[in-house]
């Protein structure tokens, strides 16, 4: 856990932008939310905006601070 703690501390000092593919997968959506909540950087989800918003509503996951990009557009 010490290794993970060190990585989290470094990311909090120097936040990074990270792209999460398959944004319509529940675990990916929750990982993006966690990434933003821990102030590690700016998460970007790839996928259909409508499907991602519907899934977030079903899972009660806030999309605040998470950017959504649809590669098909």
C-alpha angles and dihedrals in degrees: 000000000000090000092052091046090055092051092049091050092050092049091049089054093045109024117204135203113241131186119220111200120206094037091178092068113100095224092049091049091050091047091054090050091050091048090055094042092055089050092237094139145288114319121209121197121205118211147066108330094214094051093046092050091048092050091047089053092050092049093040091236118152117230093201110136093010118114119212122207123185107207090199091066 
